[in-house]
């Protein structure tokens, strides 16, 4: 699975990508094509590289950093040109310019990283020989022209035409033929370097992406994750950057959350507006960020690697497929159940399943789902409104209303009893008092013994 396949996940991944200060369009395409990492060694290596870029950003060498950023802004997507080179096609002047520009840029970026103490952090191929082929006069200028140095016969013919301008038209076909020969020769000489040129383009995109990630980590206060070795994930001070930014815009603060879970099902209960869905969105976001090598929005995080991530949330009605909310939700959860039987390590985050059906059947479905997914190699975190009493689940509850304000902290509880705070929340929102009072009276009446 590539990053571009999950960017529209409702967890807020697109927001994080949109906040990246990437310098080139090619780097963004390169990033979106990256596969989700599932190997511990691969993830550790990616974060080792990112750590060096964070050190570079924090070092505060503004002159060199600004120069590096300026250089990366000139990175272009020349994949078509590289493909033609692989296929031994004769490159035209624009394509030869693209190769020359990339070769010079690669050398400049490698030199800048070396000056910053970052030599070897990203494996950047040496393209000096490519520069030598396309820059025979050693001018180090990122333009391309069929220089006289390429062909003595062409040089002599051009000199003759300058001395005899009246005969220029007669010699143009010969000049054109000689120039075509030079292009063919250059293309054949460059062909053995096609792979190195391709790798150089990717390496520069890697530099661009890591620099953007490092700047984002510093600006947003993201942390480096610790790789879990016991299938347990835990977060201290976890926050959702998009929600935090939205709250800050209205003068409010985001309350960070602490949570830990493993392969024992975790059930989160709480009233509406208790932040349960935001917790699931944030956990999903953090897992994706982790397995694509980004900083994590938390004070600290220890995260287990998962083979697949499933996020089932809210109203998933599909008009295109002719599915109701309930049907679409059941299809998504069914996919989780099927995947859990395939011997894979999964993370499943399910938001209030079966909430659109009647309470008795809904509670039965949720209880059955907990039993079904217990014992498999799956980390399940699920929110619910139903009063269920799972004996084998790790139960958490949103702390709830305290002195008239909502406390979003998660506290451990015995069993899955749901707090009844809907009326208090409605009252805090300034909802019609008569409506609320009638509801309170009805509740009191129904709770009295008959």
C-alpha positions in Angstrom: 0.0 0.0 0.0 1.3 3.4 -1.0 0.9 6.7 0.8 -1.3 8.0 -2.0 -3.8 5.1 -1.3 -4.5 6.3 2.2 -4.1 10.1 2.0 -7.8 10.6 2.0 -8.3 8.6 5.2 -10.6 10.6 7.6 -7.9 10.4 10.2 -6.3 13.7 8.9 -3.4 12.4 7.0 -3.9 14.9 4.1 -3.6 17.8 6.6 -0.2 16.6 7.7 1.0 16.3 4.1 -0.4 19.7 3.2 1.6 21.1 6.1 4.9 19.8 4.7 7.1 22.5 3.3 8.2 20.5 0.2 10.3 22.5 -2.2 9.6 20.5 -5.4 6.5 19.0 -7.0 8.6 15.9 -7.8 9.4 15.3 -4.1 5.6 15.3 -3.4 5.0 12.7 -6.1 7.9 10.6 -4.9 6.6 10.8 -1.3 3.1 9.7 -2.4 4.5 6.7 -4.2 6.3 5.4 -1.1 5.0 2.1 0.3 4.0 1.7 3.9 6.9 0.2 5.9 6.2 -3.0 7.8 9.8 -3.9 8.7 11.3 -2.9 12.0 14.8 -2.5 10.5 13.5 -0.4 7.6 11.6 1.9 9.9 14.5 2.3 12.3 16.8 3.3 9.4 14.3 5.9 8.1 14.1 7.5 11.5 17.9 7.5 11.8 18.1 9.6 8.6 15.3 11.9 9.8 17.0 12.4 13.1 20.0 13.8 11.3 17.9 16.3 9.4 16.2 17.5 12.6 19.7 18.1 14.1 20.5 20.1 10.9 17.3 22.2 11.3 17.9 22.8 15.0 21.6 23.7 14.4 20.3 27.0 12.9 22.9 27.4 10.0 20.4 29.6 8.2 22.6 30.5 5.3 23.4 26.9 4.3 19.9 25.8 5.0 18.4 28.6 2.8 20.8 27.7 0.0 19.8 24.0 0.3 16.2 24.9 0.1 16.8 27.2 -2.9 18.6 24.4 -4.7 15.9 21.9 -4.0 13.3 24.2 -5.5 14.9 23.6 -8.9 14.4 19.8 -8.8 12.3 18.7 -11.8 10.6 15.5 -12.7 12.6 14.0 -15.5 11.4 10.4 -15.3 10.3 10.4 -19.0 13.8 11.5 -20.0 15.4 8.8 -17.8 13.1 6.2 -19.3 14.2 7.3 -22.8 17.8 7.0 -21.7 17.2 3.5 -20.4 15.6 2.6 -23.7 18.7 3.9 -25.6 16.6 6.6 -27.3 18.4 9.7 -28.8 17.7 12.6 -26.4 16.8 16.0 -27.8 18.3 19.2 -26.5 15.7 19.7 -23.8 16.2 16.2 -22.4 20.0 16.6 -22.5 19.6 19.9 -20.6 17.4 18.1 -18.0 20.1 15.5 -17.4 22.8 18.1 -17.2 20.8 20.3 -14.8 20.1 17.3 -12.5 23.8 16.2 -12.5 24.9 19.7 -11.5 22.2 20.0 -8.9 23.1 16.6 -7.5 26.7 17.7 -7.1 25.7 21.0 -5.5 23.3 19.3 -3.0 25.9 16.7 -2.0 28.5 19.4 -1.5 26.1 21.4 0.7 25.2 18.4 2.8 28.9 17.7 3.2 29.5 21.2 4.4 26.7 20.7 7.0 28.3 17.5 8.3 25.6 15.4 6.6 27.8 13.5 4.1 26.5 10.0 3.5 23.3 10.5 5.4 21.4 10.1 2.1 23.1 7.9 -0.5 23.6 10.4 -3.4 25.2 9.0 -6.6 28.3 10.7 -7.9 27.5 12.1 -11.4 30.8 13.8 -12.1 31.2 11.7 -15.3 27.8 12.7 -16.5 28.8 16.3 -16.0 32.0 15.7 -17.9 30.1 14.3 -20.8 27.6 17.2 -21.0 29.9 20.0 -19.9 33.1 19.5 -21.9 34.3 23.0 -21.3 33.9 22.7 -17.5 31.8 25.9 -17.3 29.4 24.3 -14.6 26.4 26.3 -16.1 23.0 24.6 -16.1 22.3 25.2 -19.8 22.8 22.9 -22.8 24.2 23.7 -26.2 26.0 21.5 -28.7 29.4 22.9 -28.0 32.2 23.1 -30.6 34.2 20.9 -28.2 32.0 17.9 -29.1 33.0 17.7 -32.7 36.1 19.2 -34.5 34.4 19.1 -37.9 31.3 20.9 -36.6 33.6 23.5 -35.0 35.4 24.2 -38.2 32.2 24.3 -40.2 30.7 26.8 -37.8 33.8 29.0 -38.0 33.7 28.9 -41.8 30.0 30.0 -41.8 30.8 32.9 -39.5 33.4 34.1 -41.9 31.1 33.5 -44.9 27.6 34.4 -43.7 26.4 34.5 -47.3 26.9 30.7 -47.5 25.3 29.8 -44.2 22.1 28.5 -45.8 24.1 26.1 -47.9 25.8 24.5 -45.0 22.8 24.3 -42.6 21.8 20.7 -43.6 25.4 19.6 -42.9 25.5 21.4 -39.6 22.1 19.8 -38.6 23.4 16.3 -39.5 26.6 16.8 -37.5 24.5 18.1 -34.5 22.3 15.0 -34.7 25.3 12.9 -34.6 26.5 14.6 -31.5 23.1 14.1 -29.8 23.2 10.4 -30.7 26.8 10.1 -29.4 26.0 11.9 -26.2 22.9 9.7 -25.6 24.9 6.5 -26.1 27.6 7.7 -23.7 25.0 8.6 -21.1 23.1 5.4 -21.4 25.3 3.5 -18.9 24.5 6.2 -16.3 20.7 6.0 -16.6 20.3 4.1 -13.3 22.6 6.4 -11.5 20.7 9.4 -12.8 17.4 7.9 -11.8 18.8 7.2 -8.3 20.1 10.7 -8.0 16.6 12.2 -8.7 15.2 10.0 -6.0 18.0 10.9 -3.6 17.3 14.6 -4.0 13.6 14.0 -3.4 14.5 12.1 -0.3 16.5 15.1 0.9 13.6 17.4 0.2 11.1 15.2 2.0 13.3 14.6 5.0 14.1 18.3 5.3 10.3 19.1 5.2 9.6 16.4 7.8 12.3 17.8 10.1 10.9 21.4 9.8 7.4 20.0 10.4 8.6 18.2 13.5 10.2 21.3 14.9 7.3 23.6 14.1 4.5 21.3 15.4 6.3 19.8 18.4 6.3 16.2 17.1 8.4 13.5 18.6 10.4 10.5 17.5 8.7 7.2 18.2 10.3 4.3 20.0 9.8 1.0 18.2 7.8 -1.4 20.5 9.2 -4.9 20.9 6.2 -6.4 22.7 3.2 -5.5 20.4 2.2 -2.7 22.8 1.6 0.9 21.7 1.5 3.7 24.2 1.3 7.5 23.9 1.9 10.3 26.4 0.5 13.7 25.6 -1.0 12.6 22.2 -2.7 15.3 20.2 -4.3 15.7 16.8 -2.5 18.5 14.9 -5.5 19.5 12.8 -7.9 19.6 15.7 -5.4 21.4 17.8 -4.9 24.1 15.1 -8.7 24.5 14.8 -9.2 24.9 18.5 -6.3 27.4 18.7 -7.9 29.5 16.0 -10.9 29.9 18.3 -8.8 30.6 21.4 -9.1 27.1 22.9 -6.6 24.5 23.9 -6.4 20.9 22.9 -6.2 18.5 25.9 -3.6 15.9 25.2 -4.5 12.3 25.9 -2.5 9.4 27.3 -3.3 5.8 26.1 -1.7 2.4 26.0 -3.0 -0.7 24.3 -1.8 -4.1 23.0 -3.4 -7.2 21.6 -6.0 -7.3 24.3 -9.1 -5.5 23.0 -9.5 -1.9 24.3 -12.9 -0.5 24.7 -13.5 3.3 25.1 -16.8 4.6 26.4 -18.0 8.1 27.0 -20.8 10.5 26.3 -21.2 12.4 23.0 -18.7 15.2 22.6 -16.3 13.2 24.8 -13.5 13.1 22.3 -13.7 9.4 21.6 -13.7 9.7 17.8 -10.8 12.2 18.0 -8.8 9.6 20.0 -9.4 7.0 17.3 -8.6 9.5 14.5 -5.4 10.4 16.3 -4.3 6.8 16.9 -4.9 6.0 13.2 -3.0 9.1 12.1 -0.1 8.3 14.4 0.1 4.7 13.1 0.2 5.9 9.5 2.8 8.6 10.3 4.9 6.0 12.1 4.9 3.6 9.2 5.6 6.3 6.6 8.4 7.8 8.7 7.0 11.1 10.0 7.2 12.7 13.4 4.5 11.7 15.9 2.1 14.2 17.5 2.7 13.3 21.1 5.1 14.1 24.0 6.4 10.5 23.7 5.3 7.4 21.8 6.1 3.7 21.7 4.5 2.1 18.7 4.2 -1.5 17.5 4.6 -2.2 13.7 1.4 -3.5 12.1 1.0 -5.2 8.7 -2.3 -3.5 8.0 -4.4 -0.7 9.5 -8.2 -0.5 9.5 -10.1 2.6 10.4 -13.9 2.2 10.5 -15.6 5.5 11.4 -19.1 7.0 11.7 -21.5 7.3 8.8 -20.0 5.4 5.9 -23.1 5.5 3.7 -22.2 4.8 0.1 -24.6 6.2 -2.4 -22.4 4.9 -5.3 -22.6 1.3 -4.0 -26.2 1.6 -2.9 -25.3 0.8 0.7 -27.0 2.3 3.8 -24.9 3.5 6.7 -25.4 0.2 8.5 -24.6 -2.0 5.5 -21.4 0.0 4.6 -20.3 -0.2 8.2 -20.9 -4.0 8.4 -18.9 -4.5 5.2 -16.0 -2.6 6.6 -16.0 -4.5 9.9 -16.4 -7.7 8.0 -13.1 -6.9 6.2 -11.4 -6.6 9.6 -12.7 -10.0 10.7 -11.6 -11.7 7.5 -8.1 -10.0 7.7 -7.8 -11.1 11.4 -7.9 -14.8 10.2 -5.0 -14.3 7.8 -2.2 -14.5 10.4 -1.3 -10.8 10.0 -0.6 -8.2 12.6 -3.4 -5.8 12.4 -4.5 -2.5 14.0 -8.2 -2.0 13.9 -9.9 1.2 15.1 -13.6 1.0 15.1 -15.8 4.0 16.0 -19.2 3.1 17.6 -20.1 0.1 15.6 -23.8 -0.8 15.0 -24.9 2.6 16.4 -27.5 3.0 13.6 -29.4 -0.1 14.6 -31.7 -0.8 17.6 -29.9 -0.8 21.0 -30.5 -4.5 21.8 -29.1 -5.8 18.6 -26.4 -3.2 18.5 -25.1 -4.2 21.9 -25.2 -7.8 20.9 -23.2 -7.1 17.7 -20.6 -5.1 19.7 -20.2 -7.8 22.3 -19.9 -10.5 19.7 -17.3 -8.5 17.8 -15.2 -8.1 20.9 -15.3 -11.9 21.6 -14.6 -12.7 17.9 -11.5 -10.5 17.7 -10.0 -11.4 21.1 -7.0 -13.7 21.0 -5.9 -12.9 17.4 -2.8 -11.0 16.5 -4.8 -7.8 16.4 -4.7 -4.5 18.3 -8.4 -3.5 18.5 -9.4 -0.1 19.9 -13.2 0.4 19.8 -15.5 3.1 21.0 -19.2 2.5 21.9 -22.3 4.0 23.5 -23.6 0.6 24.5 -23.6 -0.7 28.0 -21.7 -3.9 27.7 -19.7 -5.8 30.2 -16.7 -7.5 28.5 -14.6 -9.5 30.9 -11.6 -9.8 28.6 -11.3 -6.2 27.4 -9.2 -3.3 28.6 -11.9 -0.7 29.4 -11.3 3.0 29.3 -13.7 5.9 29.8 -13.6 9.5 29.0 -13.4 11.2 32.4 -16.4 13.4 31.4 -17.9 16.5 32.9 -16.1 18.0 35.9 -17.2 21.3 37.4 -19.1 22.2 34.2 -16.3 21.5 31.8 -15.4 18.4 29.8 -12.3 16.5 30.9 -11.1 14.4 27.9 -8.6 12.3 29.9 -9.0 8.5 29.6 -9.4 6.6 32.9 -9.4 2.9 33.4 -12.7 1.4 34.5 -14.1 -2.1 35.3 -16.5 -3.1 32.6 -17.9 -1.1 29.7 -20.6 0.9 31.4 -21.3 4.1 29.5 -21.7 7.4 31.5 -25.0 9.2 31.1 -24.0 12.8 30.5 -26.0 13.7 27.4 -28.4 16.0 29.3 -25.5 17.8 31.1 -23.7 18.3 27.8 -26.9 19.6 26.2 -27.4 22.0 29.1 -23.8 23.3 28.7 -24.5 24.1 25.1 -27.5 26.3 26.0 -30.1 24.0 24.6 -33.8 24.8 25.4 -34.1 24.3 29.2 -37.8 23.1 29.0 -36.8 20.3 26.6 -34.0 19.2 29.0 -36.1 19.4 32.1 -38.8 17.2 30.6 -36.2 14.7 29.6 -34.8 14.7 33.2 -38.3 14.1 34.6 -38.9 11.2 32.2 -35.6 9.6 33.2 -36.3 9.9 36.9 -39.8 8.4 36.3 -38.5 5.5 34.3 -35.8 4.7 36.9 -38.2 4.5 39.8 -39.3 1.0 40.8 -42.8 0.1 39.7 
